[in-house]
């Protein structure tokens, strides 16, 4: 059984695994892993003055676990109401983190090169690997995979989660240009904050405009989402110091939880950016900001818990690979469960997500290890502009 995301894409995820047994597939897989490993020569986590910002890694780990759960249809069957809450903060956390570490003092060539290596190179490597696996049986299918990847929307990429990588590249470059152009403006952060508010209003209007039946489909690289995504990135840039120096207070967290639950209970407060859903410029944005604040606050608290904090921060550091790997892996596990006719209990559904995260982190470890073995280092790798 194929999920909705697989139906939209138009071909099953497991095709690649069938061709993985063909001759040369091992070399292709190794090449892909090494390419992703090269991308991880970059510092793929947020840093401040050369030191790790642990609670940001933990916050990213929480958001990534939410994304994995969102893409598990077995969990959706058991408790679908939670998914709106997960969607409220899952992507905004990554956008806010991108804004927190947008450096407007960097050279534009370094920013473009670094973002391209950390986001576009792994994206292209995965797409080319799947296209090569598909070529022996169907050249047209391989051509469809490549053309869909070039268009880079959730409806055309090889598997649905990949749309986020080129879109994040576009958002990060746009945010750098805006912060660079406004860095000498008086009250620069206020200017960026007002621009973020305007972008929220414009982005919400655009998605409602695209919601009509006669409206065009998703635009290339999800450009139609750019105003909303960019607004959260600019918000992260404006609140950078507040989020980095976060000192969570119990009473404030409880108030934020109550407000988040209340807003989520109201109609018209949900979002699903890939499906072009943004119910309300006011309520949906408030829900996203409240949820993100809670995630960063919890991240700050969990960072002091030895085992839990270290585990969740490791998930955050591996967020790129988990984003790429977890979806096809999770779908294959679900298909296996359905094939052997096992009743999908809540425990089993959760275990599938846990296993997919664990295997993804092993892939991430292997990619980093292979990247460390590569002696060819470019100067751009020494600089850190990437938080994914």
C-alpha positions as CSV (number, residue, x, y, z in Angstrom):
1,X,0.0,0.0,0.0
2,X,1.4,3.4,-1.0
3,X,0.9,6.5,1.1
4,X,-0.6,9.7,-0.1
5,X,2.8,11.2,-0.6
6,X,3.9,8.3,-2.7
7,X,0.8,8.5,-4.8
8,X,1.4,12.2,-5.5
9,X,5.0,11.4,-6.6
10,X,3.6,8.8,-9.0
11,X,5.9,5.9,-8.3
12,X,6.7,3.7,-5.3
13,X,9.7,4.4,-3.1
14,X,10.8,0.8,-3.0
15,X,11.7,0.7,-6.7
16,X,15.2,1.7,-5.8
17,X,15.8,-1.2,-3.5
18,X,14.9,-3.6,-6.2
19,X,17.6,-2.2,-8.4
20,X,20.1,-2.0,-5.5
21,X,20.8,-5.7,-6.1
22,X,21.9,-5.0,-9.7
23,X,25.5,-4.8,-10.7
24,X,27.3,-1.6,-9.8
25,X,24.7,-0.5,-7.3
26,X,27.2,-0.9,-4.5
27,X,29.5,1.5,-6.2
28,X,26.6,3.9,-6.7
29,X,25.6,3.7,-3.1
30,X,29.2,4.2,-1.9
31,X,29.6,7.2,-4.2
32,X,26.4,8.7,-2.8
33,X,27.4,8.1,0.8
34,X,30.9,9.7,0.2
35,X,29.3,12.7,-1.5
36,X,27.0,13.2,1.5
37,X,30.0,12.6,3.7
38,X,31.8,15.4,1.9
39,X,28.9,17.7,2.7
40,X,29.4,16.9,6.4
41,X,32.9,18.2,6.3
42,X,31.0,21.4,7.1
43,X,30.1,22.0,10.7
44,X,26.5,20.8,10.3
45,X,25.3,22.2,13.6
46,X,24.8,25.7,15.0
47,X,27.9,27.3,16.6
48,X,28.5,30.5,18.5
49,X,32.0,31.7,18.7
50,X,33.3,28.2,17.9
51,X,31.3,26.6,20.7
52,X,28.3,24.3,20.3
53,X,24.9,25.7,21.0
54,X,23.6,22.5,22.6
55,X,20.0,23.4,23.2
56,X,19.6,24.4,19.5
57,X,20.8,20.9,18.5
58,X,18.3,19.4,21.0
59,X,15.5,21.6,19.6
60,X,16.3,20.5,16.1
61,X,16.3,16.9,17.3
62,X,12.8,17.3,18.8
63,X,11.5,18.9,15.6
64,X,13.1,16.1,13.5
65,X,11.4,13.4,15.7
66,X,8.1,15.3,15.0
67,X,8.8,15.2,11.3
68,X,9.4,11.5,11.4
69,X,6.2,10.9,13.3
70,X,4.3,13.0,10.8
71,X,5.4,10.8,8.0
72,X,4.3,7.6,9.7
73,X,0.7,6.8,8.5
74,X,0.3,4.1,11.2
75,X,0.7,6.7,13.9
76,X,-1.8,9.0,12.1
77,X,-4.4,6.2,12.4
78,X,-4.1,6.1,16.2
79,X,-4.0,9.8,17.1
80,X,-4.4,12.2,14.3
81,X,-5.1,15.2,16.5
82,X,-1.5,15.3,17.6
83,X,-0.3,15.8,14.1
84,X,-1.6,19.3,13.8
85,X,0.4,20.2,16.9
86,X,3.6,18.6,15.4
87,X,3.1,20.4,12.1
88,X,2.8,23.7,13.9
89,X,6.5,23.7,15.0
90,X,8.4,21.0,13.0
91,X,9.5,23.2,10.1
92,X,9.4,26.6,11.9
93,X,12.1,25.4,14.3
94,X,14.5,24.8,11.4
95,X,13.6,28.1,9.8
96,X,14.2,30.0,13.1
97,X,17.5,28.1,13.6
98,X,18.5,29.1,10.1
99,X,17.8,32.8,10.9
100,X,19.7,32.6,14.2
101,X,22.9,31.7,12.3
102,X,22.5,33.8,9.2
103,X,25.8,35.7,9.1
104,X,25.4,39.0,7.2
105,X,29.2,39.7,7.5
106,X,30.1,36.7,5.4
107,X,31.2,36.9,1.7
108,X,28.3,36.0,-0.6
109,X,30.5,33.4,-2.5
110,X,31.2,31.6,0.7
111,X,27.6,31.5,1.7
112,X,26.4,30.2,-1.6
113,X,29.2,27.6,-1.8
114,X,28.7,26.4,1.7
115,X,24.9,26.2,1.5
116,X,25.2,24.4,-1.8
117,X,27.6,21.8,-0.5
118,X,25.5,21.2,2.7
119,X,22.1,21.1,1.1
120,X,22.2,20.8,-2.7
121,X,25.0,18.3,-3.1
122,X,23.4,15.6,-0.9
123,X,20.1,16.3,-2.7
124,X,21.6,15.8,-6.1
125,X,23.6,12.8,-5.0
126,X,20.4,11.0,-3.7
127,X,18.5,11.9,-6.8
128,X,21.2,10.7,-9.2
129,X,21.6,7.4,-7.2
130,X,17.9,6.7,-7.5
131,X,17.9,7.6,-11.2
132,X,20.8,5.2,-11.8
133,X,19.0,2.4,-10.0
134,X,15.9,3.0,-12.2
135,X,17.7,3.1,-15.5
136,X,18.1,-0.6,-16.1
137,X,14.3,-1.1,-16.1
138,X,12.9,2.2,-17.2
139,X,14.8,5.1,-18.8
140,X,11.6,7.1,-18.8
141,X,11.2,6.6,-15.0
142,X,14.7,7.7,-14.4
143,X,14.1,10.8,-16.6
144,X,11.0,11.5,-14.6
145,X,13.0,11.3,-11.4
146,X,15.6,13.8,-12.6
147,X,13.1,16.2,-14.1
148,X,11.0,16.1,-10.9
149,X,14.0,16.8,-8.8
150,X,14.9,19.8,-11.0
151,X,11.4,21.1,-10.4
152,X,11.9,20.3,-6.7
153,X,8.4,20.5,-5.2
154,X,6.9,18.1,-2.8
155,X,4.7,16.6,-5.6
156,X,7.7,15.9,-8.0
157,X,10.7,14.9,-5.9
158,X,11.6,11.2,-5.6
159,X,10.3,11.0,-2.1
160,X,8.3,13.8,-0.5
161,X,10.7,15.0,2.3
162,X,13.4,15.9,-0.2
163,X,11.6,19.1,-1.3
164,X,12.8,20.8,1.9
165,X,16.5,20.8,1.0
166,X,16.4,23.0,-2.2
167,X,13.7,25.2,-0.6
168,X,15.9,25.7,2.5
169,X,18.8,26.6,0.2
170,X,16.6,29.2,-1.5
171,X,15.4,30.6,1.8
172,X,18.8,30.7,3.4
173,X,20.3,32.6,0.4
174,X,17.3,35.0,0.4
175,X,17.7,35.7,4.1
176,X,21.4,36.4,3.7
177,X,20.8,38.9,1.0
178,X,18.1,40.7,3.0
179,X,20.2,40.9,6.2
180,X,23.2,41.9,4.2
181,X,21.3,44.7,2.4
182,X,19.8,46.0,5.7
183,X,22.8,45.6,8.0
184,X,23.7,49.3,7.8
185,X,20.1,50.4,8.2
186,X,19.2,52.1,11.5
187,X,17.2,49.7,13.7
188,X,18.1,46.8,11.4
189,X,16.4,44.2,13.6
190,X,13.2,46.2,13.8
191,X,13.2,46.5,10.0
192,X,13.7,42.8,9.6
193,X,10.9,42.2,12.1
194,X,8.4,44.5,10.3
195,X,9.4,42.8,7.0
196,X,8.7,39.4,8.6
197,X,5.2,40.5,9.5
198,X,4.6,41.8,6.0
199,X,5.9,38.5,4.5
200,X,3.5,36.5,6.8
201,X,0.6,38.5,5.5
202,X,1.7,38.2,1.8
203,X,2.6,34.5,2.2
204,X,-0.8,33.6,3.7
205,X,-2.6,35.5,1.0
206,X,-0.5,33.7,-1.7
207,X,-1.4,30.2,-0.3
208,X,-5.1,31.1,-0.2
209,X,-4.8,32.4,-3.7
210,X,-3.2,29.1,-4.8
211,X,-5.9,27.1,-3.1
212,X,-8.3,27.7,-5.9
213,X,-9.0,25.0,-8.4
214,X,-8.0,27.1,-11.3
215,X,-4.7,28.2,-9.6
216,X,-1.4,26.7,-10.7
217,X,0.2,23.8,-9.0
218,X,3.1,24.0,-6.6
219,X,5.8,26.3,-8.0
220,X,9.5,25.2,-8.7
221,X,11.6,24.9,-5.5
222,X,8.4,25.8,-3.6
223,X,8.8,29.5,-4.4
224,X,5.2,30.0,-3.4
225,X,6.2,29.1,0.2
226,X,9.2,31.6,0.2
227,X,7.4,34.5,1.9
228,X,6.2,32.4,4.8
229,X,9.5,30.5,5.2
230,X,11.6,33.7,4.9
231,X,9.4,35.4,7.6
232,X,10.3,32.7,10.1
233,X,14.0,32.9,9.2
234,X,14.0,36.7,9.7
235,X,12.2,36.1,13.0
236,X,15.0,33.8,14.0
237,X,17.5,36.5,13.0
238,X,15.7,39.1,15.1
239,X,15.4,36.9,18.1
240,X,18.8,35.4,17.8
241,X,20.1,36.6,21.2
242,X,16.9,35.7,23.0
243,X,16.9,32.2,21.6
244,X,20.6,31.6,22.2
245,X,20.6,32.9,25.8
246,X,17.3,31.3,26.6
247,X,16.7,31.0,30.4
248,X,13.4,28.9,30.5
249,X,11.2,29.8,33.4
250,X,8.6,27.3,34.6
251,X,5.7,29.7,34.9
252,X,6.4,31.0,31.4
253,X,6.6,27.5,29.9
254,X,3.2,26.6,31.5
255,X,1.6,29.8,30.1
256,X,3.0,29.0,26.7
257,X,1.7,25.4,26.9
258,X,-1.8,26.7,27.9
259,X,-1.7,29.3,25.1
260,X,-0.5,26.7,22.5
261,X,-3.2,24.2,23.4
262,X,-5.9,26.9,23.4
263,X,-4.8,28.2,19.9
264,X,-4.5,24.7,18.5
265,X,-8.1,24.0,19.7
266,X,-9.4,27.0,17.7
267,X,-10.5,26.4,14.1
268,X,-8.2,27.9,11.5
269,X,-4.8,27.6,13.3
270,X,-3.1,24.7,11.5
271,X,-0.5,24.5,8.8
272,X,1.0,22.0,6.4
273,X,3.4,23.8,4.2
274,X,4.0,20.9,1.8
275,X,0.3,20.7,1.2
276,X,0.1,24.5,1.0
277,X,-2.1,24.8,4.1
278,X,-1.7,27.9,6.2
279,X,-5.1,28.5,7.8
280,X,-4.7,32.0,9.3
281,X,-1.9,34.6,9.1
282,X,-2.6,35.4,12.8
283,X,-3.6,32.2,14.6
284,X,-1.3,29.9,12.6
285,X,1.7,32.1,13.0
286,X,1.0,32.5,16.8
287,X,0.7,28.7,17.1
288,X,4.0,28.2,15.2
289,X,5.8,30.8,17.4
290,X,4.4,29.3,20.7
291,X,5.2,25.8,19.6
292,X,8.8,26.8,18.6
293,X,9.3,28.7,21.9
294,X,8.3,25.5,23.8
295,X,10.6,23.4,21.7
296,X,13.6,25.7,22.3
297,X,12.7,25.9,26.0
298,X,12.5,22.1,26.4
299,X,15.7,21.8,24.4
300,X,17.4,24.1,26.9
301,X,16.1,22.0,29.8
302,X,16.9,18.6,28.2
303,X,20.5,19.8,27.4
304,X,21.3,19.4,31.1
305,X,20.0,15.8,31.2
306,X,23.1,13.7,30.4
307,X,21.7,10.7,28.4
308,X,18.5,12.3,27.0
309,X,20.2,15.6,26.1
310,X,23.1,13.9,24.3
311,X,20.8,11.5,22.4
312,X,18.3,14.2,21.2
313,X,21.2,16.6,20.3
314,X,22.7,13.8,18.2
315,X,19.4,13.5,16.4
316,X,19.5,17.2,15.8
317,X,23.1,17.0,14.4
318,X,22.0,14.2,12.1
319,X,18.9,16.1,10.9
320,X,20.1,16.3,7.3
321,X,20.6,12.6,6.8
322,X,17.4,11.8,8.8
323,X,15.5,14.1,6.6
324,X,16.7,12.3,3.5
325,X,16.7,8.7,4.7
326,X,13.8,8.3,7.1
327,X,10.9,8.5,4.7
328,X,11.8,5.6,2.3
329,X,13.1,3.6,5.2
330,X,9.9,4.0,7.2
331,X,7.7,3.2,4.1
332,X,9.7,0.0,3.5
333,X,9.2,-1.1,7.1
334,X,5.5,-0.3,7.0
335,X,5.1,-2.3,3.7
336,X,6.9,-5.2,5.4
337,X,4.5,-5.1,8.3
338,X,1.5,-5.1,6.0
339,X,3.0,-8.0,4.0
340,X,3.4,-10.2,7.0
341,X,-0.1,-9.2,8.1
342,X,0.9,-8.0,11.6
343,X,-1.7,-5.8,13.4
344,X,-0.3,-2.3,13.5
345,X,-0.5,-1.4,17.2
346,X,0.6,2.0,18.5
347,X,3.7,0.4,20.0
348,X,4.6,-1.2,16.7
349,X,4.0,2.0,14.8
350,X,6.2,4.0,17.2
351,X,8.9,1.3,17.0
352,X,9.0,1.7,13.2
353,X,9.7,5.4,13.6
354,X,12.4,4.8,16.2
355,X,14.1,2.2,14.0
356,X,14.0,4.5,11.0
357,X,15.7,7.3,13.1
358,X,18.3,4.9,14.4
359,X,19.2,3.5,11.0
360,X,19.3,7.1,9.6
361,X,21.8,8.1,12.4
362,X,24.0,5.1,11.5
363,X,24.0,6.3,7.9
364,X,24.9,9.8,9.1
365,X,27.8,8.4,11.2
366,X,29.0,6.5,8.2
367,X,28.8,9.6,6.0
368,X,30.7,11.7,8.5
369,X,33.3,9.0,8.8
370,X,33.8,8.7,5.1
371,X,34.0,12.5,4.8
372,X,36.8,12.5,7.4
373,X,38.8,10.0,5.4
374,X,38.7,12.4,2.4
375,X,41.9,14.5,2.5
376,X,40.7,17.0,0.0
377,X,39.4,20.0,2.0
378,X,38.3,23.3,0.5
379,X,38.7,26.6,2.5
380,X,35.0,27.0,2.5
381,X,34.7,23.9,4.7
382,X,36.5,25.7,7.5
383,X,33.7,28.3,7.8
384,X,30.4,27.6,9.4
385,X,27.3,29.2,8.0
386,X,25.1,26.0,8.1
387,X,22.8,24.9,10.8
388,X,21.3,21.9,9.1
